[in-house]
Every structure is written in C-alpha cells, then in structure tokens.
Amino acid sequence: MRRTLFALLTALCCLSSLHAQRVAIDRNKVLDLFQDQQFDEAISYLSADLSSDSSNLQRLGFLGYAYFMTEDYKTAENFYHRLFLIDSTNITANQYLFIMNENLHPNTAQQFGFRLISLQPGKAAYYRQMADLLRRKNKKDSAYLYYNHAYLIGSGDAKNALSLADMLIEKKQFKRADSILGAGLLKDSLSIPYLKMRVKSAYEANNYADVLIPGEKLLQLEDLSVKPLTQLIISYYNLKRYQDCIRVCEWMASNDLNAEAVYYYEAMAYARMKNYIKSNELLEICLNMAKSPNSEMYYYNLGQNYEAIRQYKKAVSYYDTAFYLFKDPLMNYKAGIICDTRLKNSKAANQYFTKYLARAKPRSADEIKAYEYVKSRWKR
C-alpha cells in the first residue's frame, strides 16, 4: 500500500514537473527574438502554452509587445487589457493602453494617463504625455499646467524644456519661452532642437533680428529642416537684407529643399533689387509648384514686375490670368490703369474698369480711393 502511494506521489510530482516545464518561459530566448526583430517567431513561441498559462503576467506582457511591434494593435491591446485586469498597477500595461488609445479614444487614454501619474508621481514623462494628449484635445490651459509640472520636476530633460517652450510660444509668452531656451543653449549652444525652437520663438514674436543667430547656426550645422530655414529667409527679407535672403534661398535649393516659399522670397528679393528678369524666372518656378491658393499672388507679382520694367502688355496678361483664375476685381483695376495711363487704350481701360466696378467691394482707405476714382471717371 505504501509502495502504491509512493508510486502515485512520484507520478504526480513528475506530471507537475512536466507541466511546470511546459509553461515556463525562457526570458532570454524571448528577448533575443525581440532584439532580432523576430516578432512572429516570438508570438509562436509565447502562444504555445497560452491556454494553460493564461494568467502569467510576463507571458501576457511579452505577447502584447510582440503584437504591438507587428502593428496588430487590436490583439496587442487585448493582451495588455488582460494584464491590466489581473494587475491594474502594472506600469507596462497602463503605458501601452495609453499609447494605443491616445489618437482614437483620447478620453480612455486620459484615464490610463491619470493612473500612470498616480502610480509614479515623480516621473516627468507621464505629465508630458498627458499634456500632449490635452493639447491635441485643444485643452491648452490644462496642457500648459502639465507641461509646466513636467519641466519643474525634470528641467534637465530637453523634451520637457522644449515642450513647455513650444506651449509658451503658442500662448505668446515669448519672454519665458526664451528664458527656457536660453538656459538650454547655455548647456549646448549647438543643440539643433533648441536652435529650431529659438528661431520659432523669435519669428512668432516678429523679432526678426533675433532669428538670425540661431538660424545661421542651423545653416552651419547643415540642418535640413525647411520651416526654420524658411523663417530665416523671411526674417532677412523683412529686415531688407536681400542679399542674405538670396544666399539662404540658394543654399536651400542646393540642398534640394525646393519649397515653394523659398523660390517666392528669392524672387521678391531680386525684385526689390530691381532684377525683375531674375525675379520673374523664379516666379515662373513658383507657378509650376504652386497650389491654387497661392497662384494668384504669383501672377499678381509677375504683373507688377513686368509693369516695373515697362513691359505693359505682359503685365496686363498676368493680371488677366490672375482675374480669370481667382476673380479678384483688383486685377481688373490694375489692368485698367495700365491700359489707361501707359497703353493709352481707352476702350480696353473702359472694359477693365466696368468689370472692376461690377465686382469691387473696397474696404481699406486705398481701395476706397481707387474705387471712387474709377467710379467718377469711368462709370457710364
């Protein structure tokens, strides 16, 4: 009898040992598969004993991550949710459930964000990600409070500093934004993210002179970010430093940064330097690149340039095209003035002014003055 019981106990121990062996996870093997980007193989390995080990937190977490990395977000969320139901304090589960809900279900994501903050109140990254979420929900005042707290407890982290500075720029609080950016640049004067944000702050504040130093440093570092370099171009243009404006435009073009605005400001700089032929060449490039909302401006400027170099018929043709495409009555007025005063063609002038009077809705003092002039002289 004793021998029989011993045999049964031995058999049960063997079965228990086999079961434990079957469900045990080789953590190093899984991490090696993850490091080699073999996520499908990891899923296959982790799923083998899932039915008998469905509450193993490590297994659920690994499967959630593997499915997340294969972009099967629905399945990944399912595994992380199962992990969360077993242990609602699990940081990994809360973090990934936040990430997977922040775009489509921001209110759900917000609850996981609050939970992360309550679990680790000293971690600045959680305040920052909550601020990002609130900012996307257009709750800017609340976002500012979270950005500010993230910076207060983690000012040494550039992500916290730059996020708060960006929010301050949006709120037009340029002085504090510049103070934060200045502190960052004192530590690293060649930090591209800080230089870009410094350009943005100065540009948004219309302090064009303050754009130049960080903008030129970006050029020296050969940073290829279109927006801050375009802001540098516009700053030079507004400061009437047309040669520098052209220099930066040409640098961008030589680096295949062929933005529409780059050619436009280069064209306008050449026009201010009275090189209208070169300006028109660049405006033609703009037209080929332009989307319809901007095309009117290019045709109008082409007309102005041709008017400046006394090629009046070409100028009228561009004003015609601008009116045909965008129906701005000012184009008829410009064409009518040329026909009247330059081409001495009263009949054509009368046609343009008749169209102008039919559509004009003057608002500014100059528009009202022009309208009254045409009305008194040409209306029949």
VENMOZI-V69659 format. One record per residue. N is the residue number from 1. RES is the residue in one letter. PSI is psi in whole degrees, -180 to 180 (none if undefined). NEAR is the number of other C-alpha atoms within 12 Angstrom. D_CENTER is the distance of its C-alpha to the mean C-alpha in Angstrom with 2 decimals. Layout:
n={N N}
res={RES RES}
psi={PSI PSI}
near={NEAR NEAR}
d_center={D_CENTER D_CENTER}
This chain:
n={1 2 3 4 5 6 7 8 9 10 11 12 13 14 15 16 17 18 19 20 21 22 23 24 25 26 27 28 29 30 31 32 33 34 35 36 37 38 39 40 41 42 43 44 45 46 47 48 49 50 51 52 53 54 55 56 57 58 59 60 61 62 63 64 65 66 67 68 69 70 71 72 73 74 75 76 77 78 79 80 81 82 83 84 85 86 87 88 89 90 91 92 93 94 95 96 97 98 99 100 101 102 103 104 105 106 107 108 109 110 111 112 113 114 115 116 117 118 119 120 121 122 123 124 125 126 127 128 129 130 131 132 133 134 135 136 137 138 139 140 141 142 143 144 145 146 147 148 149 150 151 152 153 154 155 156 157 158 159 160 161 162 163 164 165 166 167 168 169 170 171 172 173 174 175 176 177 178 179 180 181 182 183 184 185 186 187 188 189 190 191 192 193 194 195 196 197 198 199 200 201 202 203 204 205 206 207 208 209 210 211 212 213 214 215 216 217 218 219 220 221 222 223 224 225 226 227 228 229 230 231 232 233 234 235 236 237 238 239 240 241 242 243 244 245 246 247 248 249 250 251 252 253 254 255 256 257 258 259 260 261 262 263 264 265 266 267 268 269 270 271 272 273 274 275 276 277 278 279 280 281 282 283 284 285 286 287 288 289 290 291 292 293 294 295 296 297 298 299 300 301 302 303 304 305 306 307 308 309 310 311 312 313 314 315 316 317 318 319 320 321 322 323 324 325 326 327 328 329 330 331 332 333 334 335 336 337 338 339 340 341 342 343 344 345 346 347 348 349 350 351 352 353 354 355 356 357 358 359 360 361 362 363 364 365 366 367 368 369 370 371 372 373 374 375 376 377 378 379 380}
res={M R R T L F A L L T A L C C L S S L H A Q R V A I D R N K V L D L F Q D Q Q F D E A I S Y L S A D L S S D S S N L Q R L G F L G Y A Y F M T E D Y K T A E N F Y H R L F L I D S T N I T A N Q Y L F I M N E N L H P N T A Q Q F G F R L I S L Q P G K A A Y Y R Q M A D L L R R K N K K D S A Y L Y Y N H A Y L I G S G D A K N A L S L A D M L I E K K Q F K R A D S I L G A G L L K D S L S I P Y L K M R V K S A Y E A N N Y A D V L I P G E K L L Q L E D L S V K P L T Q L I I S Y Y N L K R Y Q D C I R V C E W M A S N D L N A E A V Y Y Y E A M A Y A R M K N Y I K S N E L L E I C L N M A K S P N S E M Y Y Y N L G Q N Y E A I R Q Y K K A V S Y Y D T A F Y L F K D P L M N Y K A G I I C D T R L K N S K A A N Q Y F T K Y L A R A K P R S A D E I K A Y E Y V K S R W K R}
psi={-48 -39 -39 -45 -40 -42 -42 -43 -42 -43 -43 -40 -40 -43 -41 -41 -40 -40 -44 -39 -37 -36 -11 140 130 96 -42 -37 -44 -45 -35 -41 -41 -44 -34 8 27 67 -35 -40 -38 -42 -44 -44 -45 -25 -14 -44 24 -41 -32 1 41 -8 12 112 -39 -43 -46 -42 -42 -43 -40 -44 -43 -44 -35 -42 -19 6 22 77 -31 -46 -39 -45 -37 -45 -41 -33 -40 -41 -42 -39 -33 -41 95 -9 3 117 -45 -45 -47 -40 -48 -33 -33 -51 -43 -9 -9 -27 -48 -31 69 -32 -39 -45 -38 -37 -41 -34 -45 -40 -42 -42 -40 -31 -37 74 -13 7 112 -33 -33 -36 -38 -43 -32 -40 -42 -43 -47 -35 -41 -28 5 25 74 -36 -43 -40 -43 -42 -40 -40 -43 -42 -40 -40 -39 -36 -5 52 -21 -13 120 -33 -41 -43 -46 -37 -45 -43 -42 -41 -40 -38 -42 -34 7 25 69 -33 -48 -38 -45 -33 -44 -44 -37 -40 -40 -40 -24 -35 -37 96 -10 19 113 -46 -41 -40 -42 -42 -33 -41 -46 -45 -49 -41 -46 -28 2 22 74 -32 -32 -10 -28 -47 -53 -33 -43 -33 -38 -38 -45 -36 -1 38 136 31 119 -44 -53 -33 -36 -39 -33 -44 -49 -36 -47 -41 -46 -25 3 28 74 -36 -42 -38 -48 -40 -46 -39 -46 -36 -43 -43 -38 -19 22 28 74 59 146 -44 -29 -49 -36 -49 -30 -42 -43 -33 -43 -36 -40 -26 9 22 77 -30 -48 -40 -44 -36 -43 -36 -33 -39 -42 -43 -39 -28 -17 146 156 -36 -25 -17 -36 -42 -38 -44 -41 -45 -35 -44 -44 -42 -45 -32 -39 -32 15 26 77 -36 -39 -40 -46 -39 -37 -38 -38 -48 -43 -42 -42 -40 -36 -6 30 117 -21 -32 -37 -39 -47 -43 -40 -42 -43 -46 -38 -52 -25 -46 -9 43 89 -35 -48 -41 -43 -40 -44 -43 -32 -44 -40 -48 -30 -26 -19 138 76 142 -53 167 -41 -40 -41 -41 -43 -43 -45 -36 -49 -42 -43 -30 -33 -17 134 none}
near={7 8 9 10 11 12 13 14 14 14 14 14 14 14 14 14 14 13 15 15 15 20 24 24 26 18 17 13 20 30 24 15 23 26 15 13 18 20 29 24 23 32 34 19 27 38 29 19 22 24 14 17 21 21 22 26 29 30 34 37 38 38 42 39 39 35 32 28 25 21 16 20 23 20 24 30 32 24 37 40 33 27 33 29 18 19 20 23 22 26 27 30 38 39 37 33 43 35 31 33 25 28 19 16 18 26 21 21 30 33 24 36 39 28 27 33 29 18 19 19 18 18 26 30 32 37 39 40 35 42 38 38 35 30 29 22 21 16 17 24 21 22 30 33 24 36 37 35 29 35 31 22 21 25 26 19 23 29 29 35 38 40 39 43 41 39 39 33 30 25 21 20 21 29 19 24 33 36 23 37 41 27 24 29 25 15 15 16 21 25 24 29 30 38 40 39 43 48 44 39 41 34 34 28 25 22 25 28 26 25 36 35 25 37 44 33 27 35 30 17 19 20 25 26 26 28 25 37 45 41 40 49 45 38 37 35 34 24 21 22 26 28 23 26 38 35 26 39 39 27 28 32 23 15 18 15 23 28 29 30 35 39 39 41 41 43 39 42 37 32 33 26 22 20 21 28 25 25 33 37 25 37 40 26 26 32 30 20 21 24 15 16 14 22 30 30 31 39 39 39 39 43 38 36 37 32 32 25 20 19 22 29 28 27 34 37 27 35 41 32 28 34 29 20 21 22 20 28 33 36 38 42 41 38 43 38 35 35 30 26 17 22 22 16 19 21 16 25 29 27 24 34 37 27 30 35 32 21 19 26 18 21 12 11 11 12 20 17 15 28 32 21 18 32 21 14 18 26 19 11}
d_center={79.17 77.49 76.81 75.19 72.91 71.87 71.06 68.93 67.12 66.52 65.20 62.83 61.55 60.98 59.08 56.99 56.29 55.32 52.99 51.32 50.96 49.48 46.67 45.89 42.47 42.38 39.32 39.31 39.48 36.44 34.40 35.58 34.47 31.01 30.83 31.93 29.32 32.32 31.00 33.27 36.25 35.24 35.07 38.47 39.98 38.67 39.65 43.25 44.70 42.17 44.73 47.07 44.42 41.95 41.66 40.94 37.82 37.07 37.46 35.23 32.48 32.76 32.75 29.67 27.79 29.25 28.29 24.74 24.43 25.88 23.25 26.13 24.41 27.13 29.85 27.96 27.50 31.20 32.32 30.22 31.54 35.07 34.53 33.29 36.39 38.63 36.95 34.53 34.06 32.68 29.46 28.22 28.84 27.09 24.02 23.63 24.53 21.73 19.17 20.64 20.69 17.53 15.79 18.98 21.29 19.59 23.03 24.60 21.94 22.52 26.20 25.63 23.38 26.28 28.69 26.89 26.94 30.61 31.47 29.91 29.46 29.14 26.06 23.01 20.52 21.69 21.11 17.54 16.77 18.65 16.65 13.33 15.28 16.74 13.60 12.43 16.02 15.67 18.35 17.03 20.45 21.05 17.68 18.66 22.02 20.77 18.36 21.38 23.73 21.68 21.77 25.46 26.51 24.27 23.55 24.15 21.13 18.21 15.76 17.63 17.84 14.23 13.20 16.05 15.40 11.89 13.69 16.53 14.65 13.49 17.19 18.37 20.25 19.74 23.02 22.37 18.82 20.50 23.28 21.15 19.33 22.76 24.27 21.78 22.41 26.14 25.99 24.01 23.71 21.95 19.11 16.07 13.56 15.90 16.35 12.73 12.60 16.05 15.11 12.48 15.26 17.94 16.21 15.34 18.95 20.30 21.94 21.55 24.25 22.39 19.44 21.96 22.98 19.68 18.44 21.69 21.47 18.24 20.35 23.21 21.25 20.13 16.46 14.77 11.29 11.25 9.50 11.88 14.71 14.42 14.63 17.64 19.16 19.00 20.45 23.30 23.90 24.16 26.47 28.53 28.27 28.13 29.32 26.54 24.01 25.59 25.78 22.04 21.52 24.15 22.73 19.39 21.47 23.69 20.85 19.80 16.64 17.93 15.44 17.28 16.77 18.30 21.45 21.63 21.80 24.12 26.24 26.43 27.36 30.14 31.26 31.61 33.70 35.72 34.97 34.47 35.23 32.41 30.09 31.08 30.55 26.91 26.56 28.06 25.32 22.80 24.78 24.70 20.90 20.39 19.33 21.97 20.44 20.44 23.70 25.95 24.80 25.60 28.97 29.78 29.17 31.16 33.91 33.89 34.15 37.02 38.64 38.46 40.27 42.74 41.91 42.26 42.63 39.36 37.69 39.17 38.05 34.37 34.75 36.44 33.62 31.05 33.30 33.97 30.31 29.07 32.31 31.71 35.31 34.57 34.68 38.24 39.16 38.00 39.92 42.94 43.18 43.27 45.89 47.92 47.88 47.25 48.51 51.28 50.75 51.56 51.45 47.89 46.89 48.48 46.54 43.17 44.10 45.39 42.04 40.30 42.58 42.12 38.35 37.66 36.34 36.40 34.64 34.48 37.75 37.48 36.85 39.83 41.99 41.20 41.88 45.19 46.25 45.74 47.32 50.38 51.00 50.07 50.26 53.39}
